[in-house]
């Protein structure tokens, strides 16, 4: 665990992975589908890319491994699937990023860069 | 464990060992779940998923290995440094032959791998206007009929009213116009009638003046025209005072109100834009066919817009024309306005998917061949690697170093390959690029560079990592012992030999294919056998009377329009026949040598079994004197007469191909046939066969399948007809006279000439030419790959046998014997490949029943000679290298 007080902006992929886990604990493929759904397909989370991100987020302490839900089916080899959950630090990183995005949005609105912006 | 599991396990090897240990199992679980779900969605979805996953796994694995500051959690893991890159560059210089062969193979493989995707990107590039990707075309796809149903002005009005997914909609209709100064004349120019909203949707301001205003669309408004930059420069010498000048467009003078900037050629390659006078939707004009497009509203995606359009189309009460229940609304990128109706886009068509798979296969073969070269080079460094291993370098460290060396090589090849792709657009002939849509962009952009680099990484993985893993599989002691004994520690095994044999076999088969295609093209081009007339004596021209330039009454009243077209066609043909030097004029919707429409017919009394859709035939609509004008006798029955134009016109003349292939040689006269619909629907009326004519080149590329049906048409039936003018001598020189007569007959008449009929290439011709080029390219690629593979094997064999060669030389073996022993294995592989390739080549010849035996044998011998030459050239370098090794060098172990 390298850093539990991450303050730099999150990348789009980090943001969507953490966002996916903010709702419920998920296994890898569940995260892939959630990222695809939430980003409207704009953020790619193929297996290799996703697990690089997960590996780093686990290392940074923003995500942790979790027990599989009782009713979750096992994998094709009869082994329990690996699940992941958002840690307190992860939730805090998400919150900070959301605040940062809100500030960015407000700045864009104030410069009338968005439709419906008013002075 | 399935093949897919094994494949994923291989992909996983792209990641460092410690990463695999931590996340490998979870990644496998995710792969299992994902592939199960994609498999349920169909083969295309599964293939697409596997392709995406493959690229992503290799790219991510490499990124993970190269990540700065990556902490390996196993001791002495794979680390990559600048030193490896420098070493890689040094290796390129140290082994120039190997570098050249490898770069050559990958320089071919990488652009071929990129090719299909690059072509699709070019074809479907967004319009070159601000936010061009938001411009979408609205179409009605009829899957049962296999084509799009044209939209009408009435649809346009209804959609413009009802749709909220678009900021604005616009409509256009293409045509050609005779453009000149006040005095008239001039050659035809491609143009379009467009709604005023067109320019607002495209967001392109004029270079001079203004664009078309809504006021210009009103019936009775002054005639205005907007011209393109190129036309302004070429016809009007870039006159800065062009705005306000009068220009003759067809019969009437139009005021130039604006000039569009250079490069604006909407919708295809237009240079003239007139107002599309929409008129009231209820008038006959409302049924006029138009192309409809629009700019998506902010935040709206094409899928949402399509869903809304589907709703509007399904409700005729909103104003759209009532449609067949099968018709589906489509909203897609503007490029699809010329590509046709494709559900799921061009990328998901089987043709593109298969091309992509084949292209990747070529790249894979190239990688394997380079892999063999790398393997041979690694083998020659056995001593160096053994020492490094003994000093503590881990297997991962050595593998990563070889990978980086290979990556340097692949990156170099990708760079050269990208250069080739960049040059490609310049090789497109001017007459072809002049008809390509203006948005097509074959240039190399950042995305192409990114994909090329990704392919370079994958290539380096396949070509470098696999041989390195195999080579480093021995223990430290074993490597040292073998290095001391001047042995490489491993053997290439039978796989590489089998690959070379396969390379050669496929190359021989490809040569057979290329020769067959070129033979067909040559025969079809040089003989008139399939055409039936001396085509070089005919001038081919298209006569069109654009409806858009008619005055109000004629444009909206079909009967008036038809009468005018009929009068113009008849008068033009009469005047042409009266011209000195003109022998006759044939009028039809397609002339011999041109691509004729295809239909399916049913013969009365011959029951169709379930699932059978009748016989495919080519059809033409011809005027009553067509066969006389072409000097074709009626072989049996009678020709068309004026009586055939009365009533239902339920008569047809068939050709001898039809009698032979469809009627089985039985008598045709009096038999009845009818056209069948492509999808659901009622068959056409029965047509009685009244005559039989000889073959007239309805499908000249495949004369044996040239079964056709002719039906009569009356002047005025077709707004656009083909004229085959029998001039003799130099037909092209008659073009100015033809234009002058046409302009005299009707100033709105647009005559475009296709040149001499024997030079007309359409439809299948382009396919054949593309096949000819593609076949030639494939042969060149496969020969190059076979040559590099043979070179690799020879090089490796020399390295392996250094000591043996030295001892043999010391014992007095002649140079010739040494050379033959080295070359024997390669020649054996060449012969095996040729023998295996012959039956494959025979398959292509078998499909071409017209090929003479002598031609087949000649082509086989030609193929064998080419392969043997390539093999000999590939053997020469390594053999000379072997012969340069002296006995003392070999025995000292310096070979």
HADDOCK unambig.tbl for C-alpha pairs under 7 A between the chains (distance, minus, plus):
assign (segid A and resid 28 and name CA) (segid B and resid 30 and name CA) 5.48 0.50 0.50
assign (segid A and resid 29 and name CA) (segid B and resid 30 and name CA) 4.80 0.50 0.50
assign (segid A and resid 29 and name CA) (segid B and resid 33 and name CA) 6.68 0.50 0.50
assign (segid A and resid 29 and name CA) (segid B and resid 34 and name CA) 6.51 0.50 0.50
assign (segid A and resid 46 and name CA) (segid B and resid 53 and name CA) 6.25 0.50 0.50
assign (segid A and resid 46 and name CA) (segid B and resid 56 and name CA) 6.50 0.50 0.50
assign (segid A and resid 47 and name CA) (segid B and resid 27 and name CA) 6.57 0.50 0.50
assign (segid A and resid 47 and name CA) (segid B and resid 53 and name CA) 6.70 0.50 0.50
assign (segid A and resid 47 and name CA) (segid B and resid 57 and name CA) 7.00 0.50 0.50
assign (segid A and resid 48 and name CA) (segid B and resid 56 and name CA) 5.77 0.50 0.50
assign (segid A and resid 48 and name CA) (segid B and resid 57 and name CA) 4.57 0.50 0.50
assign (segid A and resid 48 and name CA) (segid B and resid 60 and name CA) 5.44 0.50 0.50
assign (segid A and resid 49 and name CA) (segid B and resid 56 and name CA) 6.66 0.50 0.50
assign (segid A and resid 49 and name CA) (segid B and resid 60 and name CA) 5.62 0.50 0.50
assign (segid A and resid 75 and name CA) (segid B and resid 29 and name CA) 6.41 0.50 0.50
assign (segid A and resid 81 and name CA) (segid B and resid 29 and name CA) 6.97 0.50 0.50
assign (segid A and resid 82 and name CA) (segid B and resid 26 and name CA) 6.01 0.50 0.50
